[in-house]
Amino acid sequence: MGLLLILTLSYLAGSFPTSIIVARLVKNIDIRKHGSGNAGMSNVVRVVGWKAGLVVGTVDIFKGWLAAGVVAAWPLGNLLISDLGVVPIMAGLAAVLGHTFTIFGGFRGGKGVATLAGVLLTLYPVAIPLCAFVFSLVLMRWGYVSASSMSAAITLPIAVALLPLLGLEKAEPSLIIFSLFVPLFIIATHRSNIQRLKSGTEKKFEEVMILKSRKPR
């Protein structure tokens, strides 16, 4: 019963429709009917503005942290689990599913990147700087948030494998499996973005492309 309650509360926490609420309050629009149609931070930045996007991103990260770091600490009763990382991972995944398929928005939510970052903040925070570096590097070079998100996700299992070799915290077996799942999930939620990248119709943030190669005169 304790585990079911944890997963339910985590899903509900993740389901909080941050972008939908913020876009409605600031511009009185349904964010899912504008821009890319995605109910996430990047679309809010593009349609509503960076301040609103910052609020959305912060809250969405908090949802993941809340589920994996707080809700997962709920007593499990007599249920014994040898790997202590399993419950926070399950709670975190429930929050991400809630964000992606929010019950408060017709099961149409965001891509889960920010909420996954919040989960990672609880599970393995030492990997965040490396993933954030890759995200920023790709974004500043090509300007695509989707490509940046997928690149950061692919970096996660590499970081989990390599960082312990540098003397940093070793990951639990459950976290290693989780890190392999993350890129698959993020790529799956970005299927439409991948198609637009292939067709050259994916929108980019030109203003952040400070590493863009300059054409020779």
Secondary structure, DSSP 8 states (H G I E B T S, - for coil): -HHHHHHHHHHHHHH--HHHHHHHHHHSS-GGGSTT---SHHHHHHHT-HHHHHHHHHHHHHHHHIIIIIGGGS--TT---SSTTHHHHHHHHHHHHHHHT-GGGTT----SHHHHHHHHHHH-GGGHHHHHHHHHHHHHHH--HHHHHHHHHHHHHHHHHHGGGGT-----HHHHHHHHHHHHHHHHHTHHHHHHHHHT-----GGG-TT------
